Amino acid sequence: MEPIITVIVAVLGKIVLDKGGELAKELGSKAVDKGKEILQTVLERIARKKPEATAEFRKDPETYQKPVEKALAEAMGEDPDFARRLKGLFEGFEAARKEHAAATGRSYTAMLTGAGAIAQDDSVAAGAGGIAIGNVGGDIERGGPKDDEK
């Protein structure tokens, strides 16, 4: 599966979940409009073979991300014209997002494949099995014996 598929579906999930317009502040309204166009294009295409996946994705994109990724990978593999069109739409989304980032002075780009984590801006991330701790105003206790009890 192409890495761009995971990125596209993750963006679409954010668009589905964005009820208060917060995403437009983060990405810019032009990028959100492009994202909505991609959402419509992807879900219409996937609904041809997997209508239940598209219906459930609209309700719970986090749970249904992987089935939609798989269906999108199949659709792109079966139809190179659709794949090119989708990649072109995503390039338009990325251009609008970068334009907004440049205008607001904020720009972050990251892509992770495999195990690991990414943290940007005021975020904290931990890899698989790790512990991430952000700003702490007091003591931190962790499970297991204390160092002096070993």
N, CA, C and O of each residue as an XYZ file, in Angstrom:
600
protein
N       0.847     -1.175      0.000
C       0.000      0.000      0.000
C       0.898      1.246      0.000
O       1.874      1.326      0.746
N       0.549      2.196     -0.839
C       1.318      3.436     -0.915
C       1.131      4.252      0.371
O       0.011      4.360      0.870
N       2.206      4.824      0.908
C       2.092      5.633      2.131
C       1.106      6.799      1.988
O       0.487      7.207      2.971
N       0.956      7.334      0.779
C       0.048      8.468      0.591
C      -1.390      8.098      0.946
O      -2.171      8.965      1.338
N      -1.746      6.829      0.815
C      -3.115      6.395      1.129
C      -3.409      6.609      2.609
O      -4.473      7.117      2.964
N      -2.480      6.226      3.468
C      -2.668      6.420      4.906
C      -2.794      7.901      5.233
O      -3.637      8.290      6.042
N      -1.972      8.718      4.617
C      -2.021     10.163      4.853
C      -3.363     10.734      4.397
O      -3.986     11.511      5.120
N      -3.804     10.356      3.209
C      -5.079     10.858      2.684
C      -6.226     10.480      3.609
O      -7.049     11.328      3.952
N      -6.290      9.220      4.015
C      -7.399      8.768      4.856
C      -7.338      9.421      6.241
O      -8.380      9.711      6.828
N      -6.148      9.652      6.762
C      -6.037     10.352      8.050
C      -6.565     11.781      7.936
O      -7.265     12.253      8.832
N      -6.239     12.468      6.851
C      -6.751     13.824      6.619
C      -8.273     13.793      6.497
O      -8.964     14.644      7.057
N      -8.787     12.813      5.765
C     -10.238     12.708      5.600
C     -10.921     12.477      6.942
O     -12.002     13.010      7.190
N     -10.295     11.688      7.804
C     -10.845     11.472      9.145
C     -10.930     12.760      9.929
O     -11.914     13.001     10.628
N      -9.905     13.594      9.822
C      -9.930     14.891     10.505
C     -11.066     15.764      9.977
O     -11.724     16.467     10.744
N     -11.289     15.717      8.681
C     -12.350     16.526      8.079
C     -13.714     16.049      8.567
O     -14.584     16.860      8.882
N     -13.897     14.734      8.629
C     -15.165     14.184      9.118
C     -15.414     14.598     10.565
O     -16.540     14.935     10.930
N     -14.375     14.574     11.383
C     -14.518     14.893     12.809
C     -14.636     16.386     13.100
O     -15.098     16.767     14.176
N     -14.232     17.224     12.175
C     -14.202     18.676     12.396
C     -15.608     19.263     12.288
O     -16.090     19.551     11.192
N     -16.251     19.433     13.430
C     -17.622     19.962     13.438
C     -17.661     21.472     13.683
O     -18.611     22.140     13.274
N     -16.643     22.010     14.344
C     -16.676     23.418     14.711
C     -15.802     24.329     13.872
O     -15.637     25.502     14.206
N     -15.247     23.820     12.807
C     -14.429     24.650     11.936
C     -13.017     24.882     12.433
O     -12.325     25.763     11.922
N     -12.571     24.115     13.415
C     -11.216     24.287     13.945
C     -10.154     23.945     12.903
O      -9.069     24.527     12.900
N     -10.465     23.015     12.036
C      -9.513     22.589     11.029
C      -9.170     23.720     10.062
O      -8.040     23.802      9.580
N     -10.135     24.586      9.776
C      -9.877     25.725      8.891
C      -8.856     26.667      9.514
O      -8.058     27.270      8.796
N      -8.868     26.802     10.826
C      -7.871     27.642     11.506
C      -6.486     27.023     11.385
O      -5.487     27.725     11.224
N      -6.443     25.690     11.465
C      -5.163     24.978     11.422
C      -4.607     24.860     10.007
O      -3.418     25.086      9.781
N      -5.476     24.504      9.051
C      -5.022     24.207      7.690
C      -5.334     25.299      6.675
O      -4.701     25.367      5.621
N      -6.304     26.153      6.988
C      -6.776     27.158      6.048
C      -8.039     26.679      5.359
O      -8.202     25.488      5.095
N      -8.926     27.610      5.071
C     -10.222     27.233      4.493
C     -10.079     26.636      3.089
O     -10.850     25.754      2.713
N      -9.097     27.111      2.314
C      -8.900     26.537      0.975
C      -8.493     25.072      1.065
O      -8.963     24.244      0.285
N      -7.628     24.753      2.006
C      -7.196     23.364      2.172
C      -8.363     22.496      2.640
O      -8.522     21.367      2.176
N      -9.169     23.013      3.549
C     -10.320     22.244      4.025
C     -11.304     22.002      2.878
O     -11.853     20.908      2.751
N     -11.527     23.017      2.048
C     -12.413     22.839      0.892
C     -11.863     21.763     -0.054
O     -12.614     20.931     -0.563
N     -10.550     21.790     -0.282
C      -9.928     20.751     -1.121
C     -10.071     19.384     -0.459
O     -10.329     18.386     -1.132
N      -9.904     19.342      0.851
C     -10.059     18.092      1.589
C     -11.468     17.544      1.487
O     -11.659     16.335      1.358
N     -12.459     18.425      1.545
C     -13.852     17.981      1.400
C     -14.105     17.423      0.001
O     -14.877     16.478     -0.166
N     -13.460     18.004     -0.988
C     -13.579     17.485     -2.350
C     -12.964     16.085     -2.439
O     -13.523     15.193     -3.077
N     -11.823     15.907     -1.801
C     -11.185     14.594     -1.770
C     -12.079     13.598     -1.028
O     -12.257     12.465     -1.475
N     -12.637     14.023      0.103
C     -13.528     13.160      0.884
C     -14.684     12.661      0.027
O     -14.978     11.467      0.000
N     -15.328     13.577     -0.664
C     -16.452     13.216     -1.523
C     -16.020     12.242     -2.620
O     -16.694     11.245     -2.878
N     -14.901     12.538     -3.255
C     -14.384     11.695     -4.338
C     -14.064     10.286     -3.837
O     -14.438      9.297     -4.469
N     -13.377     10.202     -2.709
C     -12.971      8.905     -2.161
C     -14.188      8.098     -1.720
O     -14.317      6.923     -2.066
N     -15.075      8.726     -0.958
C     -16.212      7.970     -0.439
C     -17.167      7.535     -1.540
O     -17.734      6.445     -1.468
N     -17.351      8.369     -2.554
C     -18.194      7.952     -3.680
C     -17.595      6.726     -4.372
O     -18.311      5.792     -4.732
N     -16.287      6.743     -4.551
C     -15.623      5.635     -5.237
C     -15.682      4.352     -4.409
O     -15.996      3.283     -4.933
N     -15.383      4.462     -3.130
C     -15.375      3.279     -2.269
C     -16.787      2.725     -2.092
O     -16.965      1.512     -1.978
N     -17.785      3.596     -2.067
C     -19.173      3.164     -1.857
C     -19.654      2.219     -2.958
O     -20.609      1.469     -2.752
N     -19.013      2.245     -4.109
C     -19.410      1.341     -5.203
C     -19.277     -0.120     -4.797
O     -20.103     -0.952     -5.173
N     -18.226     -0.431     -4.021
C     -17.982     -1.818     -3.623
C     -18.176     -2.054     -2.127
O     -18.505     -3.163     -1.707
N     -17.972     -1.019     -1.335
C     -18.038     -1.175      0.119
C     -18.854     -0.040      0.743
O     -18.303      0.795      1.460
N     -20.158     -0.004      0.475
C     -20.970      1.097      1.010
C     -20.984      1.148      2.529
O     -21.089      2.226      3.114
N     -20.879     -0.013      3.173
C     -20.886     -0.024      4.636
C     -19.641      0.659      5.197
O     -19.713      1.317      6.235
N     -18.510      0.513      4.527
C     -17.263      1.140      4.998
C     -17.372      2.660      4.952
O     -16.918      3.347      5.867
N     -17.972      3.181      3.891
C     -18.090      4.639      3.791
C     -19.082      5.172      4.804
O     -18.852      6.226      5.397
N     -20.181      4.464      5.013
C     -21.173      4.916      5.994
C     -20.579      4.919      7.397
O     -20.776      5.865      8.160
N     -19.860      3.867      7.731
C     -19.267      3.775      9.066
C     -18.117      4.762      9.244
O     -17.925      5.294     10.338
N     -17.356      5.012      8.189
C     -16.252      5.974      8.262
C     -16.776      7.361      8.621
O     -16.155      8.080      9.404
N     -17.913      7.733      8.052
C     -18.494      9.054      8.362
C     -18.895      9.158      9.834
O     -18.877     10.247     10.406
N     -19.254      8.031     10.448
C     -19.651      8.027     11.863
C     -18.456      7.939     12.799
O     -18.428      8.587     13.845
N     -17.461      7.129     12.415
C     -16.334      6.835     13.294
C     -15.065      6.618     12.464
O     -14.639      5.480     12.267
N     -14.465      7.707     11.978
C     -13.311      7.557     11.086
C     -12.098      6.882     11.722
O     -11.320      6.231     11.024
N     -11.928      7.027     13.021
C     -10.763      6.412     13.650
C     -10.858      4.889     13.619
O      -9.864      4.214     13.348
N     -12.030      4.348     13.891
C     -12.220      2.903     13.881
C     -12.171      2.341     12.471
O     -11.662      1.240     12.261
N     -12.693      3.079     11.508
C     -12.823      2.567     10.142
C     -11.732      3.062      9.200
O     -11.861      2.928      7.983
N     -10.649      3.637      9.751
C      -9.568      4.118      8.905
C      -8.940      2.986      8.095
O      -8.763      3.123      6.885
N      -8.606      1.886      8.734
C      -7.921      0.781      8.030
C      -8.789      0.169      6.928
O      -8.279     -0.047      5.829
N     -10.092     -0.126      7.168
C     -10.900     -0.647      6.058
C     -11.005      0.328      4.885
O     -11.023     -0.094      3.729
N     -11.075      1.623      5.176
C     -11.151      2.608      4.090
C      -9.814      2.684      3.366
O      -9.783      2.817      2.142
N      -8.712      2.603      4.099
C      -7.395      2.573      3.455
C      -7.294      1.387      2.501
O      -6.821      1.527      1.373
N      -7.735      0.230      2.956
C      -7.662     -0.975      2.123
C      -8.533     -0.814      0.876
O      -8.102     -1.135     -0.232
N      -9.750     -0.320      1.057
C     -10.653     -0.130     -0.089
C     -10.098      0.911     -1.052
O     -10.221      0.758     -2.267
N      -9.490      1.966     -0.522
C      -8.907      3.000     -1.376
C      -7.711      2.448     -2.145
O      -7.538      2.750     -3.325
N      -6.891      1.647     -1.487
C      -5.743      1.029     -2.170
C      -6.225      0.148     -3.320
O      -5.636      0.158     -4.400
N      -7.293     -0.610     -3.090
C      -7.847     -1.453     -4.155
C      -8.360     -0.605     -5.311
O      -8.100     -0.913     -6.474
N      -9.092      0.469     -4.994
C      -9.649      1.331     -6.042
C      -8.541      1.987     -6.860
O      -8.642      2.076     -8.083
N      -7.486      2.446     -6.190
C      -6.375      3.077     -6.896
C      -5.613      2.064     -7.742
O      -5.146      2.391     -8.833
N      -5.484      0.823     -7.237
C      -4.807     -0.214     -7.991
C      -5.579     -0.648     -9.226
O      -4.990     -0.986    -10.253
N      -6.905     -0.635     -9.116
C      -7.755     -1.060    -10.232
C      -7.916      0.020    -11.294
O      -8.182     -0.290    -12.456
N      -7.761      1.273    -10.914
C      -8.045      2.378    -11.834
C      -6.939      3.437    -11.764
O      -7.016      4.350    -10.943
N      -5.918      3.326    -12.608
C      -4.808      4.289    -12.588
C      -5.257      5.736    -12.829
O      -4.644      6.665    -12.302
N      -6.317      5.938    -13.618
C      -6.814      7.300    -13.835
C      -7.357      7.893    -12.539
O      -7.116      9.060    -12.231
N      -8.087      7.083    -11.788
C      -8.595      7.528    -10.484
C      -7.436      7.839     -9.547
O      -7.459      8.840     -8.832
N      -6.423      6.978     -9.554
C      -5.247      7.185     -8.694
C      -4.555      8.506     -9.034
O      -4.187      9.262     -8.135
N      -4.377      8.786    -10.324
C      -3.748     10.053    -10.740
C      -4.601     11.248    -10.328
O      -4.085     12.252     -9.837
N      -5.913     11.128    -10.533
C      -6.822     12.222    -10.160
C      -6.761     12.489     -8.657
O      -6.703     13.642     -8.227
N      -6.774     11.421     -7.864
C      -6.730     11.580     -6.411
C      -5.409     12.200     -5.965
O      -5.392     13.070     -5.095
N      -4.314     11.757     -6.554
C      -3.014     12.336     -6.209
C      -2.961     13.819     -6.587
O      -2.381     14.626     -5.860
N      -3.560     14.173     -7.712
C      -3.628     15.575     -8.109
C      -4.456     16.403     -7.134
O      -4.074     17.518     -6.780
N      -5.580     15.859     -6.705
C      -6.406     16.557     -5.707
C      -5.629     16.733     -4.408
O      -5.695     17.785     -3.773
N      -4.894     15.696     -4.018
C      -4.127     15.791     -2.776
C      -2.992     16.803     -2.899
O      -2.677     17.502     -1.936
N      -2.386     16.884     -4.061
C      -1.349     17.909     -4.281
C      -1.947     19.304     -4.129
O      -1.303     20.194     -3.573
N      -3.177     19.505     -4.618
C      -3.863     20.785     -4.442
C      -4.133     21.080     -2.979
O      -3.994     22.220     -2.533
N      -4.521     20.051     -2.227
C      -4.734     20.192     -0.780
C      -3.431     20.606     -0.104
O      -3.405     21.548      0.688
N      -2.357     19.901     -0.422
C      -1.064     20.201      0.194
C      -0.592     21.618     -0.149
O      -0.051     22.311      0.712
N      -0.789     22.048     -1.381
C      -0.385     23.400     -1.779
C      -1.173     24.443     -0.979
O      -0.602     25.429     -0.514
N      -2.475     24.228     -0.819
C      -3.302     25.168     -0.055
C      -2.902     25.163      1.418
O      -2.872     26.213      2.059
N      -2.596     23.984      1.954
C      -2.174     23.873      3.360
C      -0.846     24.608      3.578
O      -0.678     25.323      4.565
N       0.082     24.423      2.654
C       1.387     25.075      2.782
C       1.269     26.592      2.620
O       1.977     27.350      3.283
N       0.384     27.021      1.748
C       0.150     28.455      1.568
C      -0.367     29.064      2.871
O       0.082     30.134      3.283
N      -1.301     28.387      3.511
C      -1.840     28.866      4.790
C      -0.750     28.868      5.864
O      -0.639     29.818      6.639
N       0.053     27.801      5.904
C       1.121     27.711      6.896
C       2.122     28.853      6.718
O       2.568     29.449      7.698
N       2.469     29.151      5.481
C       3.416     30.242      5.219
C       2.821     31.583      5.634
O       3.524     32.438      6.172
N       1.531     31.763      5.386
C       0.876     33.033      5.729
C       0.752     33.217      7.237
O       0.757     34.347      7.725
N       0.641     32.112      7.979
C       0.486     32.212      9.429
C       1.796     32.017     10.176
O       1.855     32.190     11.394
N       2.851     31.654      9.443
C       4.154     31.476     10.069
C       4.329     30.128     10.744
O       5.293     29.935     11.485
N       3.422     29.191     10.508
C       3.526     27.857     11.115
C       3.622     26.826     10.001
O       2.814     26.816      9.072
N       4.602     25.976     10.107
C       4.752     24.950      9.082
C       5.326     23.686      9.713
O       6.407     23.710     10.301
N       4.601     22.592      9.586
C       5.040     21.305     10.106
C       4.782     20.249      9.046
O       3.724     20.232      8.418
N       5.736     19.388      8.854
C       5.554     18.262      7.965
C       6.199     17.055      8.622
O       7.332     17.130      9.100
N       5.479     15.948      8.644
C       6.033     14.731      9.211
C       5.311     13.545      8.614
O       4.116     13.602      8.322
N       6.053     12.476      8.441
C       5.439     11.230      7.995
C       6.183     10.100      8.675
O       7.410     10.020      8.614
N       5.441      9.243      9.313
C       6.022      8.136     10.053
C       5.467      6.837      9.504
O       4.255      6.687      9.343
N       6.338      5.916      9.224
C       5.882      4.580      8.857
C       6.518      3.614      9.836
O       7.664      3.801     10.244
N       5.790      2.597     10.207
C       6.296      1.636     11.171
C       6.109      2.138     12.585
O       5.357      3.083     12.825
N       6.793      1.507     13.518
C       6.666      1.876     14.929
C       7.373      3.192     15.184
O       8.354      3.521     14.517
N       6.880      3.929     16.133
C       7.494      5.188     16.499
C       6.458      6.225     16.812
O       5.283      5.900     16.985
N       6.868      7.466     16.890
C       5.956      8.553     17.216
C       6.516      9.867     16.682
O       7.712      9.989     16.418
N       5.637     10.834     16.531
C       6.026     12.165     16.080
C       5.376     13.177     16.998
O       4.203     13.043     17.347
N       6.122     14.177     17.387
C       5.570     15.271     18.184
C       5.946     16.577     17.512
O       7.089     16.765     17.098
N       4.973     17.483     17.405
C       5.226     18.780     16.799
C       4.584     19.870     17.641
O       3.598     19.641     18.341
N       5.161     21.054     17.557
C       4.660     22.217     18.275
C       4.694     21.931     19.767
O       5.762     21.631     20.301
N       3.572     22.013     20.454
C       3.523     21.790     21.897
C       3.123     20.364     22.238
O       2.601     20.115     23.325
N       3.354     19.435     21.341
C       2.933     18.054     21.534
C       4.024     17.234     22.197
O       5.189     17.629     22.241
N       3.619     16.087     22.710
C       4.538     15.123     23.294
C       4.208     13.777     22.686
O       3.033     13.440     22.539
N       5.223     12.998     22.328
C       4.977     11.691     21.737
C       5.913     10.660     22.342
O       7.033     10.971     22.748
N       5.430      9.424     22.392
C       6.255      8.305     22.846
C       6.103      7.178     21.853
O       5.034      6.983     21.275
N       7.161      6.448     21.660
C       7.102      5.313     20.742
C       6.332      4.158     21.346
O       5.811      4.263     22.457
N       6.261      3.073     20.628
C       5.520      1.898     21.074
C       6.023      1.455     22.447
O       7.220      1.239     22.635
N       5.107      1.320     23.402
C       5.468      0.872     24.732
C       6.137      1.933     25.583
O       6.586      1.640     26.691
N       6.214      3.157     25.090
C       6.889      4.218     25.827
C       5.938      5.045     26.654
O       4.722      4.859     26.606
N       6.501      5.955     27.410
C       5.721      6.879     28.221
C       6.092      8.282     27.776
O       7.271      8.611     27.650
N       5.084      9.104     27.540
C       5.334     10.494     27.166
C       4.789     11.389     28.259
O       3.667     11.205     28.729
N       5.585     12.348     28.654
C       5.164     13.259     29.707
C       5.359     14.677     29.204
O       6.446     15.048     28.763
N       4.308     15.457     29.274
C       4.371     16.848     28.845
C       4.771     17.742     30.001
O       5.566     17.337     30.849
N       4.240     18.935     30.049
C       4.521     19.865     31.135
C       3.968     19.318     32.450
O       2.795     18.956     32.538
N       4.812     19.264     33.452
C       4.423     18.702     34.744
C       4.627     19.762     35.805
O       5.656     20.436     35.842
N       3.631     19.899     36.669
C       3.732     20.890     37.735
C       3.960     20.266     39.088
O       3.786     20.955     40.093
N       4.337     19.007     39.179
C       4.544     18.323     40.457
C       5.374     17.077     40.265
O       6.072     16.928     39.261
N       5.295     16.181     41.235
C       6.066     14.939     41.175
C       5.474     13.982     40.145
O       4.294     14.049     39.802
N       6.322     13.106     39.677
C       5.891     12.046     38.766
C       6.217     10.725     39.432
O       7.339     10.514     39.890
N       5.232      9.832     39.486
C       5.461      8.493     40.010
C       5.182      7.507     38.900
O       4.245      7.679     38.121
N       5.984      6.495     38.833
C       5.775      5.474     37.821
C       5.599      4.141     38.511
O       5.948      3.987     39.682
N       5.054      3.167     37.780
C       4.835      1.844     38.357
C       6.136      1.111     38.562
O       7.169      1.492     38.011
N       6.086      0.053     39.359
C       7.274     -0.753     39.618
C       8.003     -0.282     40.859
O       7.655      0.743     41.445
N       9.013     -1.033     41.256
C       9.737     -0.643     42.473
C      10.543      0.637     42.267
O      11.036      0.911     41.173
N      10.665      1.406     43.334
C      11.486      2.616     43.280
C      12.945      2.203     43.206
O      13.308      1.103     43.624
N      13.773      3.077     42.678
C      15.194      2.750     42.478
C      15.862      2.281     43.751
O      16.704      1.385     43.705
N      15.507      2.867     44.901
C      16.160      2.499     46.142
C      15.569      1.228     46.779
O      16.048      0.783     47.822
N      14.530      0.640     46.156
C      13.910     -0.571     46.657
C      14.336     -1.811     45.888
O      13.835     -2.903     46.158
N      15.228     -1.668     44.959
C      15.654     -2.804     44.110
C      16.617     -3.700     44.846
O      17.077     -4.699     44.292
